[in-house]
Each structure stands twice: as structure tokens, then as C-alpha cells.
Amino acid sequence: MYNQLTAAGVKCVILAPTTMLTQQGKRVKTDARDALVIAQCLSYGGYHAVYIPTQQDDSVKEYLRMRDDHKDVLKKIKQQINSMCLRYGHHYEGTKWTTKHVTWLRKLELSPLYRETLDEYMASFDEQTAKIERFDLRIEELASQEHYWEKVKKLCCFLGIKTHTVLSLIVETGGGFSRFAKGNTYAAFLGLAPGEHSSGENTNRTGISKAGNRHLRELLVEASRGICKDAVGHKSKELRARQKGNTAEVIAYADRANIRLRSRYYKFIRHGKKKNVAVAAIARELACFVWGMMTDNISYRMA
């Protein structure tokens, strides 16, 4: 609708309840009251307009999400294959979905119809795997475009973040990271900031708000799971290769972030924090470091 109105020469502003200064706690909601609130916000300037992505960013976003949909299909197929094997007493000892595991599945001795069923599952597995490989190559091509490449190159310096995640952060954040005043604001935009119900001297922190962009929040949480492994300060050959071509200042900032995030995770675990709680906390700090990298505030530190 925004695009249609704009094309017709009509000025259009998109508002959301979370970006409007409205009276809280009202129990009555009608169209007339909503229209009055919107008119007051537009009149007094008590709102932040919702950012509308460019056509280029929006098209890249759709492609990335399409790839993720196929990844979900592949995950479902893997679960179905594992379940079938377990139902009939075939358990693989070792890491699943490696080359050895797939070879074991193809050579598994089963009665004819069971073998045919598993072969159909494996054909679907091969098809989806080939598709995702093709999509990932295309994503690398999209990321190498002049409009994205410098940002992609910088963000790939962080642990747990690769091209797919980086490109999603760039196109779905939209409008430039500089529209957020600080890293904590960006983390809140992604729903990674904790909620709070406090009164007087009583302070009660809740879980993360889960407001904002769910897709980016899930990507950062998944990236944080990758960070929370290995020894503090360890840099793999793959990470070194991703960092190559960046300035020493950018690499130093990313290394400082990687060491801090990994150290914080192990500290949380030692003090009895649940793993998922610790990972969410690391995802919040990672969002702040991403903001710092994208706004050239590379001396930024978490409080």
C-alpha cells in the first residue's frame, strides 16, 4: 500500500504502536479513538516512522528467507530419516549427517519396501542439499555487490557470523545502522533487551522482550551458539581467512569482541546461568558489537 500511494504522489507515513507516544493502560479501543491518537501523533510529532526498505534490499531479503525455508524443509527430512532408522533398530554411532553417516544410510540393509522408502527420503535429502548449495553460491554473489561488500567483509570478522547472516542483518535492519543512537537501542530493536517490572526499591528483570524482527533475533542467537565453543582467544583458519582484507583496526575490534563474548559465556555458565539464558545474553552483546562495527564506533564497549 505504501508503494502504491507513493507512486500515486500521495505522502504516506507508516506508524506502529511501539513507535508512537500513546497513553498506556487504556481499556477502550475503537476506530475513532485510534484515529484520534494517530492524528495527534502526526500533529505533534510524537512518533518514529516505520522504515520502508528499498526494492533492492527487499528483494534480497525475500531470497534469503526463501533459502531459510528450504533449510527448514531439509531439517524436517533429516528428522524423518533419523526417526525411520530408530523405529527399526538402526542407530548410527558417531556424528550424524557427515559423509560417513550418509554412506552408512545408503548401504543399510533393509527389506525391499523399507529400502525403497529410505531411498525416496534420501532422494529428497539430495535434492534439498543441492538446492541449498546453489542458493548459498547465489547469496555469495549478492553479497559481493558493491552496495554490500564492504559491510559484509567487516561483519564476517566476528565469530559465528557468515555471509548469509551478515547479508540478512544488512538488508533487514534497513536505513543504515546509524539510525540507532547506540548499540543497546539496536539490541532492543531486535527484541534482545531484557524486560523489567520494577516498582520502588524492588527491581525485577524478566526475559528478553522478543519484540521487533524475529528472523534477525534467531540468526544472532544461532550465531551466538557458534561463539560459545572452543577456547577463549582461539581463531580457526576459516575465521582468519574471513578476516583477511580488512584493516588492522577492524580485525582488532572483532577479536576483542570475540574474546569478550566467549569469556562472558563461560563466566555465565560457571555462575550457574542456564545455557539458553547465557546464549541470549551473548546474542544481545553481539548485536551491540555489530552496531559498533557498522557505525564505525569500534572503540565501543559494553557497560
RODO-2510 file (C-alpha; in nm, 4 decimals, decimal comma):
residues 303
     n   res          X          Y          Z
     1     m     0,0000     0,0000     0,0000
     2     y     0,2872     0,2368     0,0829
     3     n     0,4431     0,1798    -0,2593
     4     q     0,1104     0,2252    -0,4366
     5     l     0,0315     0,5511    -0,2542
     6     t     0,3826     0,6868    -0,3085
     7     a     0,3666     0,6021    -0,6797
     8     a     0,0380     0,7943    -0,6975
     9     g     0,2037     1,1010    -0,5431
    10     v     0,0392     1,0647    -0,2020
    11     k     0,2589     1,1263     0,1019
    12     c     0,2434     0,8213     0,3252
    13     v     0,3853     0,7522     0,6730
    14     i     0,3710     0,4092     0,8368
    15     l     0,3183     0,4092     1,2141
    16     a     0,3336     0,1279     1,4659
    17     p     0,2000     0,1302     1,8241
    18     t     0,5522     0,0697     1,9598
    19     t     0,6847     0,3822     1,7832
    20     m     0,4036     0,6162     1,8938
    21     l     0,3737     0,8227     2,2122
    22     t     0,0377     0,6977     2,3332
    23     q    -0,1359     0,6847     2,6681
    24     q    -0,0742     0,3475     2,8336
    25     g    -0,3242     0,1362     3,0212
    26     k    -0,6384     0,2249     2,8234
    27     r    -0,9014    -0,0466     2,8245
    28     v    -1,1191     0,1002     2,5493
    29     k    -1,0138     0,0618     2,1866
    30     t    -1,2267     0,1855     1,8964
    31     d    -1,1538     0,3028     1,5444
    32     a    -1,2448     0,6592     1,6416
    33     r    -1,0011     0,6605     1,9362
    34     d    -0,7256     0,5070     1,7219
    35     a    -0,7797     0,7683     1,4501
    36     l    -0,7592     1,0475     1,7110
    37     v    -0,4331     0,9084     1,8544
    38     i    -0,2801     0,8802     1,5066
    39     a    -0,3863     1,2362     1,4211
    40     q    -0,2365     1,3683     1,7470
    41     c     0,0940     1,1878     1,6878
    42     l     0,1167     1,3224     1,3326
    43     s     0,0268     1,6732     1,4512
    44     y     0,2696     1,6914     1,7469
    45     g     0,5450     1,4765     1,6012
    46     g     0,5132     1,2126     1,8722
    47     y     0,6170     0,9169     1,6593
    48     h     0,9010     0,7484     1,4729
    49     a     0,8023     0,6481     1,1208
    50     v     0,8500     0,2806     1,0331
    51     y     1,1407     0,2407     0,7907
    52     i     1,0404     0,1174     0,4440
    53     p     1,3164    -0,0897     0,2784
    54     t     1,4342    -0,0189    -0,0738
    55     q     1,3267    -0,2529    -0,3509
    56     q     1,6821    -0,3923    -0,3745
    57     d     1,7048    -0,4711    -0,0033
    58     d     1,3547    -0,6152    -0,0002
    59     s     1,4252    -0,8468    -0,2956
    60     v     1,7464    -0,9740    -0,1318
    61     k     1,5559    -1,0287     0,1945
    62     e     1,2962    -1,2428     0,0154
    63     y     1,5696    -1,4531    -0,1456
    64     l     1,7421    -1,5098     0,1886
    65     r     1,4188    -1,6107     0,3569
    66     m     1,3370    -1,8452     0,0691
    67     r     1,6710    -2,0160     0,1297
    68     d     1,5889    -2,0471     0,5004
    69     d     1,2527    -2,2070     0,4133
    70     h     1,4338    -2,4731     0,2124
    71     k     1,6749    -2,5203     0,5039
    72     d     1,3744    -2,5934     0,7272
    73     v     1,2497    -2,8497     0,4744
    74     l     1,5921    -3,0189     0,4776
    75     k     1,5898    -3,0261     0,8576
    76     k     1,2478    -3,1952     0,8518
    77     i     1,3689    -3,4573     0,6024
    78     k     1,6699    -3,5355     0,8242
    79     q     1,4385    -3,5821     1,1223
    80     q     1,2156    -3,8175     0,9220
    81     i     1,5142    -4,0287     0,8126
    82     n     1,6517    -4,0492     1,1671
    83     s     1,3091    -4,1446     1,3036
    84     m     1,2617    -4,4220     1,0472
    85     c     1,6019    -4,5715     1,1280
    86     l     1,5362    -4,5632     1,5016
    87     r     1,1927    -4,7218     1,4626
    88     y     1,3550    -5,0323     1,3160
    89     g     1,6534    -5,0529     1,5480
    90     h     1,9231    -4,8924     1,3319
    91     h     2,1320    -4,6494     1,5347
    92     y     2,4413    -4,4763     1,3992
    93     e     2,7313    -4,4416     1,6428
    94     g     2,9040    -4,1174     1,5561
    95     t     2,8361    -3,7673     1,4288
    96     k     2,5265    -3,7596     1,2115
    97     w     2,4978    -3,6129     0,8632
    98     t     2,8649    -3,6410     0,7877
    99     t     2,9844    -3,8144     0,4684
   100     k     3,0314    -4,1381     0,6657
   101     h     2,6790    -4,1199     0,8065
   102     v     2,5218    -4,0637     0,4645
   103     t     2,7221    -4,3564     0,3227
   104     w     2,6013    -4,5728     0,6124
   105     l     2,2402    -4,4808     0,5332
   106     r     2,2811    -4,5720     0,1657
   107     k     2,4339    -4,9120     0,2498
   108     l     2,1919    -5,0007     0,5295
   109     e     2,0480    -5,3498     0,4801
   110     l     1,6678    -5,3346     0,4798
   111     s     1,3825    -5,5368     0,3329
   112     p     1,2842    -5,4245    -0,0212
   113     l     0,9967    -5,1882     0,0632
   114     y     1,1779    -5,0342     0,3592
   115     r     1,4801    -4,9811     0,1339
   116     e     1,2614    -4,8152    -0,1291
   117     t     1,1101    -4,5858     0,1339
   118     l     1,4506    -4,4815     0,2644
   119     d     1,5774    -4,4267    -0,0906
   120     e     1,2907    -4,1843    -0,1550
   121     y     1,3812    -3,9955     0,1619
   122     m     1,7459    -3,9876     0,0539
   123     a     1,6481    -3,8586    -0,2910
   124     s     1,4629    -3,5703    -0,1227
   125     f     1,7652    -3,5130     0,1000
   126     d     1,9968    -3,4938    -0,2020
   127     e     1,7608    -3,2597    -0,3859
   128     q     1,7294    -3,0155    -0,0958
   129     t     2,1041    -3,0267    -0,0243
   130     a     2,1822    -2,9427    -0,3866
   131     k     1,9319    -2,6559    -0,3821
   132     i     2,0776    -2,5037    -0,0671
   133     e     2,4303    -2,5248    -0,2081
   134     r     2,3074    -2,3430    -0,5192
   135     f     2,1293    -2,0803    -0,3080
   136     d     2,4429    -2,0238    -0,0966
   137     l     2,6513    -1,9630    -0,4100
   138     r     2,3942    -1,7087    -0,5275
   139     i     2,3992    -1,5395    -0,1847
   140     e     2,7785    -1,5071    -0,2121
   141     e     2,7255    -1,3346    -0,5495
   142     l     2,4684    -1,0961    -0,4000
   143     a     2,6984    -1,0158    -0,1084
   144     s     2,9845    -0,9318    -0,3455
   145     q     2,7872    -0,6439    -0,4981
   146     e     2,9443    -0,3038    -0,4415
   147     h     2,6460    -0,1904    -0,2330
   148     y     2,7039    -0,4640     0,0286
   149     w     3,0608    -0,5908     0,0007
   150     e     3,2428    -0,3575     0,2433
   151     k     2,9853    -0,4172     0,5165
   152     v     2,9838    -0,7928     0,4568
   153     k     3,3634    -0,8070     0,4737
   154     k     3,3687    -0,6290     0,8097
   155     l     3,0922    -0,8261     0,9796
   156     c     3,2392    -1,1602     0,8698
   157     c     3,5265    -1,0867     1,1119
   158     f     3,3025    -1,1907     1,4021
   159     l     3,2804    -1,5487     1,5239
   160     g     2,9601    -1,7304     1,4273
   161     i     2,8675    -1,4825     1,1535
   162     k     2,8998    -1,5768     0,7869
   163     t     2,7757    -1,4299     0,4605
   164     h     2,4128    -1,5407     0,4919
   165     t     2,3714    -1,3927     0,8413
   166     v     2,5605    -1,0756     0,7514
   167     l     2,3512    -1,0047     0,4425
   168     s     2,0307    -1,0654     0,6399
   169     l     2,1432    -0,8173     0,9067
   170     i     2,2213    -0,5530     0,6442
   171     v     1,9045    -0,5755     0,4347
   172     e     1,6579    -0,6339     0,7198
   173     t     1,7942    -0,3676     0,9530
   174     g     1,7438    -0,1189     0,6710
   175     g     1,8061     0,2523     0,6647
   176     g     2,1579     0,2156     0,7954
   177     f     2,2627     0,1170     1,1468
   178     s     2,3268     0,4838     1,2245
   179     r     1,9543     0,5382     1,2756
   180     f     2,0037     0,3733     1,6148
   181     a     2,1636     0,6024     1,8724
   182     k     2,3625     0,3254     2,0413
   183     g     2,4143    -0,0484     2,0431
   184     n     2,1657    -0,1140     2,3234
   185     t     1,8952     0,0544     2,1168
   186     y     1,9717    -0,1755     1,8247
   187     a     1,9587    -0,4800     2,0540
   188     a     1,6194    -0,3611     2,1822
   189     f     1,5018    -0,3199     1,8205
   190     l     1,5780    -0,6906     1,7717
   191     g     1,3954    -0,7893     2,0918
   192     l     1,7159    -0,8979     2,2681
   193     a     1,6881    -0,6486     2,5544
   194     p     1,5502    -0,7808     2,8859
   195     g     1,2115    -0,6653     3,0099
   196     e     1,1606    -0,5101     3,3517
   197     h     0,8784    -0,4853     3,6053
   198     s     1,0123    -0,2686     3,8878
   199     s     0,8470    -0,0523     4,1492
   200     g     1,0108     0,1459     4,4268
   201     e     1,3163    -0,0364     4,5550
   202     n     1,2098    -0,3671     4,4026
   203     t     1,3836    -0,4469     4,0736
   204     n     1,2509    -0,7381     3,8717
   205     r     1,4174    -0,8280     3,5422
   206     t     1,2337    -1,0546     3,3003
   207     g     1,3414    -1,2454     2,9912
   208     i     1,4166    -1,0786     2,6591
   209     s     1,1269    -0,8808     2,5150
   210     k     1,1165    -1,0762     2,1831
   211     a     0,9854    -0,7615     2,0153
   212     g     1,0954    -0,6489     1,6725
   213     n     1,2486    -0,8578     1,3971
   214     r     1,2175    -1,2250     1,4914
   215     h     1,4241    -1,3501     1,1981
   216     l     1,7310    -1,1414     1,2839
   217     r     1,6958    -1,2304     1,6510
   218     e     1,7024    -1,6020     1,5665
   219     l     2,0056    -1,5554     1,3414
   220     l     2,2018    -1,3757     1,6135
   221     v     2,1073    -1,6371     1,8740
   222     e     2,2230    -1,9095     1,6360
   223     a     2,5457    -1,7167     1,5724
   224     s     2,5977    -1,6913     1,9481
   225     r     2,5740    -2,0689     1,9815
   226     g     2,8676    -2,0872     1,7424
   227     i     3,0616    -1,8380     1,9528
   228     c     3,0089    -2,0360     2,2737
   229     k     3,2503    -2,3132     2,1744
   230     d     3,6257    -2,3717     2,1827
   231     a     3,8815    -2,1917     2,3968
   232     v     3,8861    -1,8177     2,4597
   233     g     4,1090    -1,6482     2,2037
   234     h     4,1128    -1,9423     1,9608
   235     k     4,0999    -1,8362     1,5938
   236     s     4,0299    -2,1018     1,3341
   237     k     4,1802    -2,0977     0,9851
   238     e     3,8335    -2,0228     0,8471
   239     l     3,7965    -1,7137     1,0668
   240     r     4,1435    -1,5904     0,9726
   241     a     4,0511    -1,6290     0,6058
   242     r     3,7299    -1,4301     0,6560
   243     q     3,9202    -1,1515     0,8313
   244     k     4,1782    -1,1200     0,5548
   245     g     4,1492    -0,7945     0,3590
   246     n     4,0197    -0,5854     0,6498
   247     t     4,2141    -0,3125     0,8269
   248     a     4,4098    -0,3947     1,1421
   249     e     4,1710    -0,1728     1,3405
   250     v     3,8639    -0,3663     1,2245
   251     i     4,0264    -0,7041     1,2945
   252     a     4,1390    -0,5888     1,6415
   253     y     3,7842    -0,4746     1,7235
   254     a     3,6379    -0,8071     1,6079
   255     d     3,8989    -1,0052     1,8026
   256     r     3,8237    -0,8047     2,1162
   257     a     3,4537    -0,8761     2,0692
   258     n     3,5136    -1,2477     2,0077
   259     i     3,7293    -1,2815     2,3215
   260     r     3,4850    -1,0858     2,5375
   261     l     3,1765    -1,2749     2,4196
   262     r     3,3330    -1,6165     2,4671
   263     s     3,4720    -1,5192     2,8094
   264     r     3,1345    -1,3836     2,9190
   265     y     2,9599    -1,7043     2,8160
   266     y     3,1923    -1,9252     3,0236
   267     k     3,1583    -1,6841     3,3164
   268     f     2,7783    -1,7101     3,2995
   269     i     2,7965    -2,0897     3,2937
   270     r     3,0375    -2,1002     3,5911
   271     h     2,7948    -1,8863     3,7915
   272     g     2,5079    -2,1255     3,7262
   273     k     2,3256    -1,9498     3,4426
   274     k     2,1211    -2,1757     3,2179
   275     k     2,2770    -2,2280     2,8764
   276     n     1,9905    -2,0677     2,6813
   277     v     1,9910    -1,7630     2,9095
   278     a     2,3665    -1,7241     2,8638
   279     v     2,3390    -1,7592     2,4847
   280     a     2,0649    -1,4914     2,4720
   281     a     2,2858    -1,2556     2,6741
   282     i     2,5735    -1,3153     2,4321
   283     a     2,3394    -1,2509     2,1361
   284     r     2,2475    -0,9139     2,2869
   285     e     2,6123    -0,8122     2,3232
   286     l     2,6879    -0,9414     1,9735
   287     a     2,4145    -0,7113     1,8378
   288     c     2,5872    -0,4193     2,0128
   289     f     2,9231    -0,5095     1,8601
   290     v     2,7597    -0,5399     1,5159
   291     w     2,6168    -0,1897     1,5605
   292     g     2,9601    -0,0609     1,6593
   293     m     3,1229    -0,2134     1,3520
   294     m     2,8592    -0,0779     1,1135
   295     t     2,8681     0,2751     1,2572
   296     d     3,2496     0,2908     1,2883
   297     n     3,2214     0,3147     1,6661
   298     i     3,4849     0,0476     1,7018
   299     s     3,6026     0,1792     2,0335
   300     y     3,2525     0,0998     2,1663
   301     r     3,2400    -0,1192     2,4746
   302     m     2,9525    -0,2794     2,6580
   303     a     2,8806    -0,1350     3,0021
***
